[in-house]
């Protein structure tokens, strides 16, 4: 829908009088999306492989509880922003209108658009290690050459990442209503599969697990006495583990920035609130994100306690450390749910359990693109990006051109990622860049009452108080503390694998790209008689 500007006609501020999007999601859908975004199955146990070995004296359960409480203030902060300007686009919509047009676009475009291209291989790797590798190992498949190990080769990485991109793109193209149905079924099936794992770990003893691990390790991988061999290999490597508990606090706090890899995302649906019913209701918006966050926290703690009971905490950490040292016991990633399935010596059961648990991935994979397409859409609706990116399909109300701007670069960069070990290091700051975007939104919500007093007073968020003090700006200050702590540790401590010079330079280049896009758009639109700064002083139409 290109806007024609001819003669003395004055162009309108926004691209058209309505976005074309519809509010097709309920609070329940937003809760499910938050659960999937903070996915402990796909992201959580994947991160534990690195976090435990990096900070062995820290207590994981304590760090998760601290993270959950701290991130709850981020939920309050984002709830305040959503109910104040309940539009599609999230951070992109709020930051330009509170902080300024240019800085808002640069932060949102980098943190929601460019950086998600680099998350595609991360999603693909998780699909490999949690579905294809355990499935191939369980069925003892030898095709392609190398069997399960093939998925760790450059070609395997690229193929699986393309599959991931195709699935994510397909789900987003279904539209919000159909996507909601898919994620409902995936969560339901995933919870049933997790419940099966809980029952297996609950009713079986540690000795039963050791016996089963030895039996299946010999049968599938030819490793004799695999449980003792794992511990021996870890001890030979100098691994020292500590019993699960709740202290000490110092080393445990160092785990908090690591936990952000999966627990920082309950607000991932914040860009979608132009399509969620009740977006102006503080309690409903808060309930959606807060419930999703704490469901994840509870499930994670249940899992870790059962691991300690049946699998053995020292053994679990030894498995993770061997993988961390690039010497995995069986040559593939140590998938704990696969090991739990070994308690039943039946290949069909084990395959079904792996497939059922993969529903956590398939209910989550759409988050790779869904939220980002609304940021691109909102920027195009504000005329920063080409008008076509704000077009929506008639039937499904999907911004297809925005989706294309995610799909094609993600596919291209995935090829580079797969075949270039150097480029893989560039993705190490993938979480950091998003956290920086969140930080600027936290700053925005803190200064909102002074920067935009009329907008603040009109918002229901201004009436949410504790002892007469507005809660939302306080939550913003606490969130700044969380993100500031995380960023300091990420930049200063090499154990997080974040403060990589090449990665920082690459991420800096992405910010430069965003600045270039904005300045180019500002120049072109100015020649057309459209002033982006004026647009960003107005609330977008629905």
Secondary structure, DSSP 8 states (H G I E B T S, - for coil): ------TT----SSSSSS------B-HHHHHHHHHHHT-IIIIIHHHHHHHHHHTTTS-HHHHHHHHHHHHHHHHHHHHHHHHHS--TTTHHHHHHHHT-HHHHHHHHIIIIIIHHHHHHHHHHHHHIIIIIHHHHHHHT--TTTTGGGGGGSHHHHHHHHHHHHHHHHHHHHT-HHHHHHHHHHHHHHHHHHHHHHHHHHHHS-HHHHHHHHHHHHHHHH--TTHHHHHHHHHHHTT-------S--HHHHHHHHHHHHHHHS-TTGGGGGGGGBTTTT-HHHHHHHHHHHHHHHHHHHHHHHHHIIIIIIHHHHHHHHHHHHTT--TTSS---HHHHHHTTS--HHHHHHHHHHHTHHHHTTGGGGTHHHHHHHHHHHHTTSS-GGGG---TTT---HHHHHHHHHHHHHHHHHHHH-HHHHGGGGGHHHHHHHHHHHHHHHHHHHHHHSHHHHHHSGGGG-EETTEEHHHHHHHHHHHHHHHHHHHHHH-GGGS---HHHHHHHHHHHHHHHHHHHHHHHHHHHTT--HHHHTTS----
